[in-house]
Amino acid sequence: MDTSTYVYTSYIRTTPDELWKALTEPELTRRYWGVAFETEWTPGAPMVWDEGGRRTADPGQVVVEAVPGRRLAYTWHTFTPAWARAVRLDEEVYARLSQEPRSTVAFEVEPSGDTVRLTVRHGGLVPDGLLRGLVGEGWPAIVSSLKSLLETGEELPEPPR
């Protein structure tokens, strides 16, 4: 079993085009995730993560693949001291996390009857690493809020940290 990739699947009552918008449009990502992405959504394009006005930019943060309504992949954000302080990560945990290699997340979008199957594959993780555990907690919460937003028009409240 490949433990270097975290996989999470959900079925959402929406269309592939609406799900694509929710994955890429800043006004939507900010609602269910608290993050807005500044990018052109083309392979190789740089990505800036904006979390509540705190911007994380790095040459390694790029779009890997972008096929509207089908597949989106990008490298994961850079862990900076400012980010660690903002999310209240202690120095020891931040030091461990910042030593792990950059990972990549991919969103696979497939029609499935009256719903869309969304599979999140977060790969390149250290099997017993800190990030592997964090994404295992984070992706279900993010995808649940995304699902709620698309199906009801309201995102879920942010879970406590």
Secondary structure, 3 states (H helix, E strand, C coil): CCCCCEEEEEEECCCHHHHHHHHHCHHHHHHHHCCEEECCCCCCCEEEEEECCEEEEEEEEEEEEEECCCEEEEECCCCCHHHHHHCCCCHHHHHHHHCCCCCEEEEEEEEECCEEEEEEEEECCCCCCHHHHHHHHHHHHHHHHHHHHHHHCCCCCCCCC
